[in-house]
Amino acid sequence: MKRNAFLTVAAVSALALAFASCGKKEPAAAGGSSSSSAGSAAPEKITLKVWESLQGPDEFIKKAGEAYTKQHPNVTIEFVNVELGDASGQIALDGPAGVGPDLFAAPHDKLGELVTGGHVLPTVNADSVKKSVLGACSQALTYEGTMYGYPVSAETYALFYNKALISESDVPKSWDQLSIWVKDFNAKNKGKYGFVMDVGNGYYTIIFTTEKGNRLFGSTGTDTSTSYLNTTAAVEGMKFFQSLRKVLDVSADDLTTATCDAAFQSGNAAMHITGLWNVRPFEDAGIDFGVAPLPSLPGESTPSASFSGTRSMQVSAYSEHPAEAADFAKFLLTPEMQQLRFDLTGAMPSIDTPVSSKYISGFLKQLDYAFPMPSIPEMGAFWDTMGNTSKNIWNGADVKAELDACDAAIIKK
């Protein structure tokens, strides 16, 4: 009797385990969609929510999503507009609340903040991904020895010039030459500008702090003993930046990215510092333009150092479908998808694949002198602080005092 009871209990237990096993969803391996353990059952229907920006990246995600769904009919890609600059802050709120994305775009300089906040997951099959992308991109997405995310584009900025206003042979090779040319141009062309740039954006003004190899947070981009923004080289470079006010006598508040883009796009500026993302708008406006490396700083003979950036797709740590999100992110790195992204956004591919563009050579030349934006958490304090510092310096404030205060605010001294 006891033996029969034991067998009955064992049978019931086995049956329960069998049902539990059938009902349990096994995690999908990266590279394929999840499916039931019973081969005849249809794969689970999944919707992946993806955050991206408007004006190109949105169309890329939509078209890439359609292509992915053709290969994986059980997976639907839902685009949600969250701009690149907002995503890192919003994931900290929406992720824990259960209303965040499965995958979202983020600039690599936010990586430290995202990792330390526990918001993103490491790259799946990182060694394989590293082999498929540009070395600078995989390096940019590595934090404390671990890779996070999937790089979808590389970027830097360069000197755009309007061929109707300046000939290619006259494009300045140095900032001193630029200053002289702009002064002469302005005198002869009332209502137009020889040169414009966003003077209140640290993304661009960092250029002037890089004399003699000086780099934000040091050569490794990880030295937080100082920001290196108030070194002798940085101070001298920002004094030269301030001197450009003589040939571009416009307040910092009126030299934003939007106003500078508009000036070049309307044919009212001969030169402008911007990136590949503006190629299509300028072409659509009918501007005949070229792209050259940045001018060299005083006393130097090579193009000024610019920030290089890597735009990544990050898998949310709060996603219920992390394997599928990672697989879609890897799909975006294929040559076909990288060509599609270039066609839609003008962004440089993150993989070694040829693209056709008469402007790409200027950016590639500049990339030789670019350095990755640091990705340590302290970068979160850099943007607003350096932006305001740059504005103040442009508007006439004491350079050394401003940079000392900037350093103290970033390093929290």
MIDO-390152 format. One record per residue (C-alpha): residue number from 0; residue in three letters; x, y, z. Coordinates in steps of 0.1 Angstrom, whole numbers, plus 5000, padded with zeros to 4 digits. Each point is the difference from the previous one (the first is absolute). Example, Ala and Ser with C-alpha at 12.3 -4.5 7.8 and 13.67 -1.06 7.14 Angstrom:
// MIDO-390152
@nr=0 | rest=Ala | px=5123 | py=4955 | pz=5078
@nr=1 | rest=Ser | px=5014 | py=5034 | pz=4993
// end
This chain:
// MIDO-390152
@nr=0 | rest=Met | px=5000 | py=5000 | pz=5000
@nr=1 | rest=Lys | px=5028 | py=5024 | pz=5009
@nr=2 | rest=Arg | px=5018 | py=4990 | pz=4968
@nr=3 | rest=Asn | px=4969 | py=5006 | pz=4979
@nr=4 | rest=Ala | px=4995 | py=5034 | pz=5016
@nr=5 | rest=Phe | px=5036 | py=5009 | pz=4993
@nr=6 | rest=Leu | px=4996 | py=4990 | pz=4964
@nr=7 | rest=Thr | px=4968 | py=5021 | pz=4997
@nr=8 | rest=Val | px=5017 | py=5030 | pz=5015
@nr=9 | rest=Ala | px=5030 | py=4995 | pz=4978
@nr=10 | rest=Ala | px=4978 | py=4997 | pz=4969
@nr=11 | rest=Val | px=4981 | py=5032 | pz=5009
@nr=12 | rest=Ser | px=5033 | py=5018 | pz=5006
@nr=13 | rest=Ala | px=5014 | py=4989 | pz=4967
@nr=14 | rest=Leu | px=4968 | py=5011 | pz=4982
@nr=15 | rest=Ala | px=5002 | py=5034 | pz=5017
@nr=16 | rest=Leu | px=5036 | py=5004 | pz=4990
@nr=17 | rest=Ala | px=4991 | py=4991 | pz=4964
@nr=18 | rest=Phe | px=4973 | py=5026 | pz=4999
@nr=19 | rest=Ala | px=5023 | py=5026 | pz=5015
@nr=20 | rest=Ser | px=5027 | py=4992 | pz=4975
@nr=21 | rest=Cys | px=4976 | py=5004 | pz=4971
@nr=22 | rest=Gly | px=4988 | py=5034 | pz=5013
@nr=23 | rest=Lys | px=5035 | py=5014 | pz=5008
@nr=24 | rest=Lys | px=5014 | py=5024 | pz=4973
@nr=25 | rest=Glu | px=5036 | py=4993 | pz=4993
@nr=26 | rest=Pro | px=5022 | py=5031 | pz=4993
@nr=27 | rest=Ala | px=5008 | py=5004 | pz=4963
@nr=28 | rest=Ala | px=5035 | py=4998 | pz=4989
@nr=29 | rest=Ala | px=5014 | py=5031 | pz=4983
@nr=30 | rest=Gly | px=4997 | py=4995 | pz=4963
@nr=31 | rest=Gly | px=4966 | py=4985 | pz=5000
@nr=32 | rest=Ser | px=4965 | py=5005 | pz=5014
@nr=33 | rest=Ser | px=4986 | py=4982 | pz=5030
@nr=34 | rest=Ser | px=4978 | py=4970 | pz=4994
@nr=35 | rest=Ser | px=4981 | py=4974 | pz=5019
@nr=36 | rest=Ser | px=5017 | py=4968 | pz=5011
@nr=37 | rest=Ala | px=4974 | py=4982 | pz=4980
@nr=38 | rest=Gly | px=5012 | py=5004 | pz=4964
@nr=39 | rest=Ser | px=4965 | py=5001 | pz=4986
@nr=40 | rest=Ala | px=4990 | py=5030 | pz=5020
@nr=41 | rest=Ala | px=5001 | py=5035 | pz=4984
@nr=42 | rest=Pro | px=5026 | py=5024 | pz=5013
@nr=43 | rest=Glu | px=4989 | py=5025 | pz=5026
@nr=44 | rest=Lys | px=4988 | py=5033 | pz=4985
@nr=45 | rest=Ile | px=5024 | py=5027 | pz=5012
@nr=46 | rest=Thr | px=5000 | py=5038 | pz=4996
@nr=47 | rest=Leu | px=5033 | py=5017 | pz=5006
@nr=48 | rest=Lys | px=4997 | py=5037 | pz=5010
@nr=49 | rest=Val | px=5029 | py=5020 | pz=4985
@nr=50 | rest=Trp | px=5008 | py=5036 | pz=5010
@nr=51 | rest=Glu | px=5017 | py=5022 | pz=4973
@nr=52 | rest=Ser | px=5001 | py=5036 | pz=4987
@nr=53 | rest=Leu | px=4981 | py=5016 | pz=4972
@nr=54 | rest=Gln | px=5014 | py=5013 | pz=4967
@nr=55 | rest=Gly | px=5015 | py=4969 | pz=4986
@nr=56 | rest=Pro | px=5007 | py=4975 | pz=5028
@nr=57 | rest=Asp | px=4962 | py=4995 | pz=5004
@nr=58 | rest=Glu | px=4997 | py=4989 | pz=4963
@nr=59 | rest=Phe | px=5029 | py=4977 | pz=5004
@nr=60 | rest=Ile | px=4985 | py=4982 | pz=5030
@nr=61 | rest=Lys | px=4967 | py=4997 | pz=4982
@nr=62 | rest=Lys | px=5015 | py=4986 | pz=4968
@nr=63 | rest=Ala | px=5024 | py=4978 | pz=5018
@nr=64 | rest=Gly | px=4972 | py=4987 | pz=5021
@nr=65 | rest=Glu | px=4980 | py=4991 | pz=4970
@nr=66 | rest=Ala | px=5029 | py=4981 | pz=4986
@nr=67 | rest=Tyr | px=5006 | py=4982 | pz=5033
@nr=68 | rest=Thr | px=4964 | py=4990 | pz=5003
@nr=69 | rest=Lys | px=5001 | py=4984 | pz=4966
@nr=70 | rest=Gln | px=5027 | py=4977 | pz=5013
@nr=71 | rest=His | px=4984 | py=4997 | pz=5035
@nr=72 | rest=Pro | px=4962 | py=5002 | pz=4995
@nr=73 | rest=Asn | px=4994 | py=4996 | pz=5037
@nr=74 | rest=Val | px=5019 | py=5032 | pz=5008
@nr=75 | rest=Thr | px=4985 | py=5035 | pz=4994
@nr=76 | rest=Ile | px=5022 | py=5031 | pz=5004
@nr=77 | rest=Glu | px=4982 | py=5030 | pz=5015
@nr=78 | rest=Phe | px=5017 | py=5034 | pz=4996
@nr=79 | rest=Val | px=4996 | py=5025 | pz=5027
@nr=80 | rest=Asn | px=5014 | py=5035 | pz=4998
@nr=81 | rest=Val | px=5024 | py=5008 | pz=5028
@nr=82 | rest=Glu | px=5028 | py=5022 | pz=4989
@nr=83 | rest=Leu | px=5036 | py=4989 | pz=5004
@nr=84 | rest=Gly | px=5009 | py=5026 | pz=5025
@nr=85 | rest=Asp | px=4969 | py=4991 | pz=5022
@nr=86 | rest=Ala | px=5002 | py=4962 | pz=5000
@nr=87 | rest=Ser | px=5026 | py=4996 | pz=5027
@nr=88 | rest=Gly | px=4981 | py=5020 | pz=5025
@nr=89 | rest=Gln | px=4966 | py=4986 | pz=4990
@nr=90 | rest=Ile | px=5010 | py=4963 | pz=5003
@nr=91 | rest=Ala | px=5008 | py=5006 | pz=5037
@nr=92 | rest=Leu | px=4964 | py=5010 | pz=5005
@nr=93 | rest=Asp | px=4981 | py=4979 | pz=4975
@nr=94 | rest=Gly | px=5021 | py=4968 | pz=5004
@nr=95 | rest=Pro | px=4992 | py=4993 | pz=5036
@nr=96 | rest=Ala | px=4964 | py=5010 | pz=4995
@nr=97 | rest=Gly | px=4995 | py=4973 | pz=4974
@nr=98 | rest=Val | px=4992 | py=5024 | pz=4971
@nr=99 | rest=Gly | px=5034 | py=5003 | pz=4985
@nr=100 | rest=Pro | px=5015 | py=4986 | pz=4967
@nr=101 | rest=Asp | px=5016 | py=4967 | pz=4992
@nr=102 | rest=Leu | px=5026 | py=5018 | pz=4980
@nr=103 | rest=Phe | px=5010 | py=5036 | pz=4999
@nr=104 | rest=Ala | px=5026 | py=5023 | pz=4983
@nr=105 | rest=Ala | px=5026 | py=5016 | pz=5021
@nr=106 | rest=Pro | px=5032 | py=5019 | pz=4993
@nr=107 | rest=His | px=5031 | py=4981 | pz=5013
@nr=108 | rest=Asp | px=5010 | py=5028 | pz=5024
@nr=109 | rest=Lys | px=4970 | py=4991 | pz=5021
@nr=110 | rest=Leu | px=5012 | py=4964 | pz=5004
@nr=111 | rest=Gly | px=5015 | py=5004 | pz=5035
@nr=112 | rest=Glu | px=4969 | py=5016 | pz=5013
@nr=113 | rest=Leu | px=4978 | py=4973 | pz=4985
@nr=114 | rest=Val | px=5022 | py=4971 | pz=5013
@nr=115 | rest=Thr | px=5004 | py=5013 | pz=5035
@nr=116 | rest=Gly | px=4963 | py=5007 | pz=5001
@nr=117 | rest=Gly | px=4992 | py=4964 | pz=4991
@nr=118 | rest=His | px=4980 | py=5010 | pz=4970
@nr=119 | rest=Val | px=5017 | py=4980 | pz=4972
@nr=120 | rest=Leu | px=5012 | py=4964 | pz=4993
@nr=121 | rest=Pro | px=5033 | py=4989 | pz=4987
@nr=122 | rest=Thr | px=5004 | py=4992 | pz=4963
@nr=123 | rest=Val | px=4990 | py=4964 | pz=4991
@nr=124 | rest=Asn | px=5029 | py=4982 | pz=4983
@nr=125 | rest=Ala | px=5022 | py=5030 | pz=5004
@nr=126 | rest=Asp | px=5031 | py=4985 | pz=4984
@nr=127 | rest=Ser | px=4980 | py=4993 | pz=4968
@nr=128 | rest=Val | px=4985 | py=5036 | pz=5000
@nr=129 | rest=Lys | px=5035 | py=5015 | pz=5005
@nr=130 | rest=Lys | px=5013 | py=4982 | pz=4970
@nr=131 | rest=Ser | px=4971 | py=5013 | pz=4978
@nr=132 | rest=Val | px=5003 | py=5037 | pz=5010
@nr=133 | rest=Leu | px=5026 | py=5027 | pz=4998
@nr=134 | rest=Gly | px=5025 | py=4998 | pz=5028
@nr=135 | rest=Ala | px=4993 | py=5036 | pz=5011
@nr=136 | rest=Cys | px=4964 | py=4991 | pz=5004
@nr=137 | rest=Ser | px=5005 | py=4969 | pz=5021
@nr=138 | rest=Gln | px=5025 | py=5019 | pz=5021
@nr=139 | rest=Ala | px=4975 | py=5028 | pz=5005
@nr=140 | rest=Leu | px=4974 | py=4976 | pz=5014
@nr=141 | rest=Thr | px=5024 | py=4982 | pz=5024
@nr=142 | rest=Tyr | px=4997 | py=5010 | pz=5036
@nr=143 | rest=Glu | px=5023 | py=4985 | pz=5026
@nr=144 | rest=Gly | px=5009 | py=4972 | pz=4977
@nr=145 | rest=Thr | px=4964 | py=4990 | pz=4990
@nr=146 | rest=Met | px=4983 | py=5009 | pz=4967
@nr=147 | rest=Tyr | px=4965 | py=5014 | pz=5002
@nr=148 | rest=Gly | px=4976 | py=5005 | pz=4971
@nr=149 | rest=Tyr | px=5003 | py=4999 | pz=4962
@nr=150 | rest=Pro | px=5016 | py=5029 | pz=4980
@nr=151 | rest=Val | px=4978 | py=5011 | pz=4971
@nr=152 | rest=Ser | px=5020 | py=5030 | pz=4988
@nr=153 | rest=Ala | px=5032 | py=5019 | pz=5005
@nr=154 | rest=Glu | px=5002 | py=5038 | pz=4998
@nr=155 | rest=Thr | px=5021 | py=5031 | pz=5003
@nr=156 | rest=Tyr | px=4996 | py=5034 | pz=4985
@nr=157 | rest=Ala | px=5020 | py=5020 | pz=4975
@nr=158 | rest=Leu | px=5001 | py=5033 | pz=4981
@nr=159 | rest=Phe | px=4972 | py=5005 | pz=4975
@nr=160 | rest=Tyr | px=5005 | py=5026 | pz=4973
@nr=161 | rest=Asn | px=4976 | py=5016 | pz=4975
@nr=162 | rest=Lys | px=5017 | py=4998 | pz=4966
@nr=163 | rest=Ala | px=4980 | py=5030 | pz=4988
@nr=164 | rest=Leu | px=5016 | py=5022 | pz=5027
@nr=165 | rest=Ile | px=5035 | py=4985 | pz=5003
@nr=166 | rest=Ser | px=5021 | py=4980 | pz=4976
@nr=167 | rest=Glu | px=5015 | py=4967 | pz=5011
@nr=168 | rest=Ser | px=5035 | py=5014 | pz=4996
@nr=169 | rest=Asp | px=4992 | py=5028 | pz=5024
@nr=170 | rest=Val | px=4986 | py=4977 | pz=5028
@nr=171 | rest=Pro | px=5023 | py=5009 | pz=5029
@nr=172 | rest=Lys | px=5024 | py=4974 | pz=5014
@nr=173 | rest=Ser | px=5005 | py=5018 | pz=5033
@nr=174 | rest=Trp | px=4978 | py=5020 | pz=5023
@nr=175 | rest=Asp | px=5023 | py=5030 | pz=4995
@nr=176 | rest=Gln | px=4993 | py=4998 | pz=4963
@nr=177 | rest=Leu | px=4963 | py=4996 | pz=5006
@nr=178 | rest=Ser | px=4999 | py=5031 | pz=5022
@nr=179 | rest=Ile | px=5017 | py=5021 | pz=4973
@nr=180 | rest=Trp | px=4978 | py=4987 | pz=4972
@nr=181 | rest=Val | px=4968 | py=5005 | pz=5020
@nr=182 | rest=Lys | px=5009 | py=5036 | pz=5008
@nr=183 | rest=Asp | px=5005 | py=5008 | pz=4963
@nr=184 | rest=Phe | px=4969 | py=4981 | pz=4990
@nr=185 | rest=Asn | px=4977 | py=5017 | pz=5025
@nr=186 | rest=Ala | px=5012 | py=5034 | pz=4989
@nr=187 | rest=Lys | px=4991 | py=4993 | pz=4964
@nr=188 | rest=Asn | px=4967 | py=4981 | pz=5006
@nr=189 | rest=Lys | px=4977 | py=5018 | pz=5023
@nr=190 | rest=Gly | px=4972 | py=4978 | pz=5014
@nr=191 | rest=Lys | px=5021 | py=4969 | pz=4996
@nr=192 | rest=Tyr | px=5024 | py=4982 | pz=5023
@nr=193 | rest=Gly | px=5034 | py=4986 | pz=4991
@nr=194 | rest=Phe | px=4998 | py=4974 | pz=5027
@nr=195 | rest=Val | px=4975 | py=4988 | pz=5026
@nr=196 | rest=Met | px=5000 | py=4974 | pz=5028
@nr=197 | rest=Asp | px=4981 | py=4992 | pz=5032
@nr=198 | rest=Val | px=5022 | py=5018 | pz=5024
@nr=199 | rest=Gly | px=4981 | py=4988 | pz=5031
@nr=200 | rest=Asn | px=5003 | py=4963 | pz=4994
@nr=201 | rest=Gly | px=5029 | py=4980 | pz=5016
@nr=202 | rest=Tyr | px=4997 | py=4974 | pz=4972
@nr=203 | rest=Tyr | px=5015 | py=5026 | pz=4977
@nr=204 | rest=Thr | px=5020 | py=5023 | pz=5023
@nr=205 | rest=Ile | px=5020 | py=4971 | pz=5013
@nr=206 | rest=Ile | px=5020 | py=5006 | pz=4969
@nr=207 | rest=Phe | px=5018 | py=5030 | pz=5015
@nr=208 | rest=Thr | px=5011 | py=4981 | pz=5031
@nr=209 | rest=Thr | px=5020 | py=4974 | pz=4981
@nr=210 | rest=Glu | px=5032 | py=5019 | pz=4993
@nr=211 | rest=Lys | px=5032 | py=4980 | pz=5006
@nr=212 | rest=Gly | px=4981 | py=4967 | pz=5004
@nr=213 | rest=Asn | px=4979 | py=5012 | pz=5029
@nr=214 | rest=Arg | px=4970 | py=4978 | pz=5004
@nr=215 | rest=Leu | px=4969 | py=5000 | pz=5022
@nr=216 | rest=Phe | px=5006 | py=4978 | pz=5030
@nr=217 | rest=Gly | px=5035 | py=4993 | pz=4988
@nr=218 | rest=Ser | px=5014 | py=4978 | pz=4973
@nr=219 | rest=Thr | px=4979 | py=4970 | pz=5011
@nr=220 | rest=Gly | px=4968 | py=5020 | pz=5005
@nr=221 | rest=Thr | px=4997 | py=4985 | pz=5035
@nr=222 | rest=Asp | px=5022 | py=5022 | pz=5022
@nr=223 | rest=Thr | px=4976 | py=5018 | pz=5024
@nr=224 | rest=Ser | px=5026 | py=5017 | pz=5021
@nr=225 | rest=Thr | px=4994 | py=5030 | pz=4977
@nr=226 | rest=Ser | px=4979 | py=5006 | pz=4968
@nr=227 | rest=Tyr | px=5031 | py=5014 | pz=4982
@nr=228 | rest=Leu | px=4978 | py=5029 | pz=4989
@nr=229 | rest=Asn | px=5020 | py=5026 | pz=5019
@nr=230 | rest=Thr | px=5035 | py=4990 | pz=4990
@nr=231 | rest=Thr | px=5023 | py=5026 | pz=4984
@nr=232 | rest=Ala | px=4993 | py=4985 | pz=4966
@nr=233 | rest=Ala | px=4963 | py=5001 | pz=5005
@nr=234 | rest=Val | px=5001 | py=5036 | pz=5013
@nr=235 | rest=Glu | px=5021 | py=5012 | pz=4970
@nr=236 | rest=Gly | px=4977 | py=4982 | pz=4976
@nr=237 | rest=Met | px=4968 | py=5014 | pz=5015
@nr=238 | rest=Lys | px=5016 | py=5035 | pz=4998
@nr=239 | rest=Phe | px=5003 | py=4995 | pz=4963
@nr=240 | rest=Phe | px=4964 | py=4988 | pz=4999
@nr=241 | rest=Gln | px=4990 | py=5033 | pz=5017
@nr=242 | rest=Ser | px=5020 | py=5020 | pz=4975
@nr=243 | rest=Leu | px=4978 | py=4987 | pz=4972
@nr=244 | rest=Arg | px=4972 | py=5022 | pz=5013
@nr=245 | rest=Lys | px=5018 | py=5028 | pz=4981
@nr=246 | rest=Val | px=4990 | py=4984 | pz=4967
@nr=247 | rest=Leu | px=4967 | py=4985 | pz=5011
@nr=248 | rest=Asp | px=4986 | py=5028 | pz=5022
@nr=249 | rest=Val | px=4968 | py=4982 | pz=5010
@nr=250 | rest=Ser | px=4989 | py=4992 | pz=5036
@nr=251 | rest=Ala | px=5003 | py=4964 | pz=5011
@nr=252 | rest=Asp | px=4962 | py=4998 | pz=5005
@nr=253 | rest=Asp | px=4996 | py=5006 | pz=4962
@nr=254 | rest=Leu | px=5026 | py=4975 | pz=4989
@nr=255 | rest=Thr | px=4981 | py=4968 | pz=5008
@nr=256 | rest=Thr | px=5001 | py=4968 | pz=4979
@nr=257 | rest=Ala | px=4967 | py=5008 | pz=4985
@nr=258 | rest=Thr | px=5008 | py=5036 | pz=4990
@nr=259 | rest=Cys | px=5034 | py=4990 | pz=4986
@nr=260 | rest=Asp | px=4985 | py=4971 | pz=4980
@nr=261 | rest=Ala | px=4973 | py=5024 | pz=4987
@nr=262 | rest=Ala | px=5027 | py=5026 | pz=4990
@nr=263 | rest=Phe | px=5019 | py=4974 | pz=4980
@nr=264 | rest=Gln | px=4969 | py=4984 | pz=4986
@nr=265 | rest=Ser | px=4987 | py=5033 | pz=4987
@nr=266 | rest=Gly | px=5033 | py=5009 | pz=4983
@nr=267 | rest=Asn | px=5008 | py=5027 | pz=5024
@nr=268 | rest=Ala | px=5032 | py=4984 | pz=5015
@nr=269 | rest=Ala | px=5031 | py=4990 | pz=4982
@nr=270 | rest=Met | px=5013 | py=4975 | pz=5025
@nr=271 | rest=His | px=4984 | py=4980 | pz=5029
@nr=272 | rest=Ile | px=5011 | py=4973 | pz=5024
@nr=273 | rest=Thr | px=4976 | py=4971 | pz=5000
@nr=274 | rest=Gly | px=4996 | py=4963 | pz=4991
@nr=275 | rest=Leu | px=4987 | py=4975 | pz=4975
@nr=276 | rest=Trp | px=4965 | py=5003 | pz=5014
@nr=277 | rest=Asn | px=4997 | py=5033 | pz=4982
@nr=278 | rest=Val | px=5010 | py=4988 | pz=4966
@nr=279 | rest=Arg | px=4965 | py=4992 | pz=4989
@nr=280 | rest=Pro | px=4984 | py=5032 | pz=5013
@nr=281 | rest=Phe | px=5027 | py=5021 | pz=4983
@nr=282 | rest=Glu | px=4996 | py=4980 | pz=4967
@nr=283 | rest=Asp | px=4962 | py=5004 | pz=5001
@nr=284 | rest=Ala | px=5005 | py=5037 | pz=5004
@nr=285 | rest=Gly | px=5020 | py=5001 | pz=4968
@nr=286 | rest=Ile | px=5033 | py=5010 | pz=5016
@nr=287 | rest=Asp | px=5031 | py=4990 | pz=4980
@nr=288 | rest=Phe | px=5025 | py=4992 | pz=5028
@nr=289 | rest=Gly | px=5031 | py=4981 | pz=5009
@nr=290 | rest=Val | px=5014 | py=4985 | pz=5032
@nr=291 | rest=Ala | px=5036 | py=5005 | pz=5012
@nr=292 | rest=Pro | px=5018 | py=4991 | pz=5032
@nr=293 | rest=Leu | px=5000 | py=5026 | pz=5028
@nr=294 | rest=Pro | px=5027 | py=5028 | pz=4999
@nr=295 | rest=Ser | px=5031 | py=4995 | pz=5021
@nr=296 | rest=Leu | px=5004 | py=5019 | pz=5033
@nr=297 | rest=Pro | px=5027 | py=5027 | pz=5003
@nr=298 | rest=Gly | px=5035 | py=4985 | pz=5000
@nr=299 | rest=Glu | px=4988 | py=4967 | pz=4986
@nr=300 | rest=Ser | px=4999 | py=4985 | pz=4965
@nr=301 | rest=Thr | px=4974 | py=4973 | pz=5002
@nr=302 | rest=Pro | px=4962 | py=5003 | pz=5002
@nr=303 | rest=Ser | px=4986 | py=5008 | pz=5034
@nr=304 | rest=Ala | px=4989 | py=4971 | pz=5021
@nr=305 | rest=Ser | px=4963 | py=4994 | pz=5001
@nr=306 | rest=Phe | px=4977 | py=4978 | pz=5020
@nr=307 | rest=Ser | px=4992 | py=4967 | pz=4984
@nr=308 | rest=Gly | px=4968 | py=4983 | pz=5010
@nr=309 | rest=Thr | px=4984 | py=4966 | pz=4997
@nr=310 | rest=Arg | px=4962 | py=4997 | pz=4999
@nr=311 | rest=Ser | px=4990 | py=4968 | pz=5017
@nr=312 | rest=Met | px=4968 | py=4980 | pz=5004
@nr=313 | rest=Gln | px=4998 | py=4988 | pz=5036
@nr=314 | rest=Val | px=4980 | py=4971 | pz=5013
@nr=315 | rest=Ser | px=4980 | py=5012 | pz=5031
@nr=316 | rest=Ala | px=5007 | py=4981 | pz=5032
@nr=317 | rest=Tyr | px=4962 | py=5002 | pz=5006
@nr=318 | rest=Ser | px=4990 | py=4983 | pz=4967
@nr=319 | rest=Glu | px=4979 | py=4968 | pz=5001
@nr=320 | rest=His | px=5016 | py=4990 | pz=4967
@nr=321 | rest=Pro | px=5037 | py=5007 | pz=5003
@nr=322 | rest=Ala | px=5011 | py=4972 | pz=4977
@nr=323 | rest=Glu | px=4977 | py=5011 | pz=4972
@nr=324 | rest=Ala | px=5010 | py=5037 | pz=5005
@nr=325 | rest=Ala | px=5036 | py=4990 | pz=4997
@nr=326 | rest=Asp | px=4994 | py=4981 | pz=4969
@nr=327 | rest=Phe | px=4982 | py=5029 | pz=4983
@nr=328 | rest=Ala | px=5029 | py=5023 | pz=5011
@nr=329 | rest=Lys | px=5025 | py=4976 | pz=4983
@nr=330 | rest=Phe | px=4978 | py=5000 | pz=4969
@nr=331 | rest=Leu | px=5005 | py=5037 | pz=4998
@nr=332 | rest=Leu | px=5038 | py=4994 | pz=4995
@nr=333 | rest=Thr | px=4996 | py=4980 | pz=4968
@nr=334 | rest=Pro | px=5014 | py=5016 | pz=4968
@nr=335 | rest=Glu | px=4965 | py=5004 | pz=4986
@nr=336 | rest=Met | px=4987 | py=5018 | pz=5031
@nr=337 | rest=Gln | px=5031 | py=5022 | pz=5003
@nr=338 | rest=Gln | px=4996 | py=5011 | pz=4963
@nr=339 | rest=Leu | px=4963 | py=5007 | pz=5007
@nr=340 | rest=Arg | px=5009 | py=5021 | pz=5030
@nr=341 | rest=Phe | px=5026 | py=5019 | pz=4980
@nr=342 | rest=Asp | px=4975 | py=5007 | pz=4973
@nr=343 | rest=Leu | px=4974 | py=5012 | pz=5024
@nr=344 | rest=Thr | px=5021 | py=5019 | pz=5025
@nr=345 | rest=Gly | px=5034 | py=5006 | pz=4984
@nr=346 | rest=Ala | px=5016 | py=4986 | pz=5031
@nr=347 | rest=Met | px=5033 | py=4982 | pz=4996
@nr=348 | rest=Pro | px=4998 | py=4962 | pz=5003
@nr=349 | rest=Ser | px=5013 | py=4983 | pz=5031
@nr=350 | rest=Ile | px=5013 | py=4971 | pz=4979
@nr=351 | rest=Asp | px=5026 | py=4998 | pz=4973
@nr=352 | rest=Thr | px=4978 | py=5003 | pz=4970
@nr=353 | rest=Pro | px=5002 | py=5024 | pz=4970
@nr=354 | rest=Val | px=4974 | py=5027 | pz=4996
@nr=355 | rest=Ser | px=4996 | py=5024 | pz=4971
@nr=356 | rest=Ser | px=5002 | py=5037 | pz=5009
@nr=357 | rest=Lys | px=5021 | py=5029 | pz=4987
@nr=358 | rest=Tyr | px=5002 | py=5014 | pz=5035
@nr=359 | rest=Ile | px=5012 | py=4970 | pz=5019
@nr=360 | rest=Ser | px=5037 | py=5006 | pz=4993
@nr=361 | rest=Gly | px=5000 | py=5032 | pz=5019
@nr=362 | rest=Phe | px=4986 | py=4983 | pz=5031
@nr=363 | rest=Leu | px=5023 | py=4970 | pz=4997
@nr=364 | rest=Lys | px=5030 | py=5024 | pz=4999
@nr=365 | rest=Gln | px=4987 | py=5018 | pz=5031
@nr=366 | rest=Leu | px=4994 | py=4966 | pz=5018
@nr=367 | rest=Asp | px=5038 | py=4995 | pz=4999
@nr=368 | rest=Tyr | px=5003 | py=5029 | pz=5024
@nr=369 | rest=Ala | px=4969 | py=4994 | pz=5021
@nr=370 | rest=Phe | px=4999 | py=4984 | pz=5034
@nr=371 | rest=Pro | px=4971 | py=4982 | pz=5017
@nr=372 | rest=Met | px=4979 | py=5019 | pz=5024
@nr=373 | rest=Pro | px=5007 | py=4986 | pz=5035
@nr=374 | rest=Ser | px=4973 | py=4977 | pz=5013
@nr=375 | rest=Ile | px=5006 | py=5004 | pz=5037
@nr=376 | rest=Pro | px=4971 | py=5012 | pz=5022
@nr=377 | rest=Glu | px=5016 | py=5034 | pz=5004
@nr=378 | rest=Met | px=4991 | py=5007 | pz=4964
@nr=379 | rest=Gly | px=4965 | py=5007 | pz=5012
@nr=380 | rest=Ala | px=5012 | py=5032 | pz=5017
@nr=381 | rest=Phe | px=5022 | py=5010 | pz=4970
@nr=382 | rest=Trp | px=4973 | py=5010 | pz=4975
@nr=383 | rest=Asp | px=4981 | py=5028 | pz=5017
@nr=384 | rest=Thr | px=5031 | py=5012 | pz=5019
@nr=385 | rest=Met | px=5022 | py=5002 | pz=4970
@nr=386 | rest=Gly | px=4972 | py=5015 | pz=4979
@nr=387 | rest=Asn | px=4994 | py=5028 | pz=5025
@nr=388 | rest=Thr | px=5037 | py=5006 | pz=5004
@nr=389 | rest=Ser | px=5004 | py=5003 | pz=4962
@nr=390 | rest=Lys | px=4971 | py=5024 | pz=4998
@nr=391 | rest=Asn | px=5015 | py=5022 | pz=5027
@nr=392 | rest=Ile | px=5035 | py=5000 | pz=4985
@nr=393 | rest=Trp | px=4985 | py=5008 | pz=4965
@nr=394 | rest=Asn | px=4982 | py=5029 | pz=5016
@nr=395 | rest=Gly | px=5032 | py=5014 | pz=5016
@nr=396 | rest=Ala | px=5005 | py=4984 | pz=5034
@nr=397 | rest=Asp | px=5034 | py=4993 | pz=5014
@nr=398 | rest=Val | px=5012 | py=4968 | pz=4984
@nr=399 | rest=Lys | px=5021 | py=4986 | pz=5028
@nr=400 | rest=Ala | px=4974 | py=5007 | pz=5027
@nr=401 | rest=Glu | px=4973 | py=4984 | pz=4979
@nr=402 | rest=Leu | px=5020 | py=4969 | pz=4993
@nr=403 | rest=Asp | px=5010 | py=4996 | pz=5036
@nr=404 | rest=Ala | px=4963 | py=5002 | pz=5011
@nr=405 | rest=Cys | px=4991 | py=4975 | pz=4972
@nr=406 | rest=Asp | px=5026 | py=4975 | pz=5012
@nr=407 | rest=Ala | px=4989 | py=5004 | pz=5036
@nr=408 | rest=Ala | px=4963 | py=4994 | pz=4991
@nr=409 | rest=Ile | px=5007 | py=4969 | pz=4979
@nr=410 | rest=Ile | px=5024 | py=4984 | pz=5025
@nr=411 | rest=Lys | px=4979 | py=5012 | pz=5029
@nr=412 | rest=Lys | px=5030 | py=5016 | pz=5018
// end
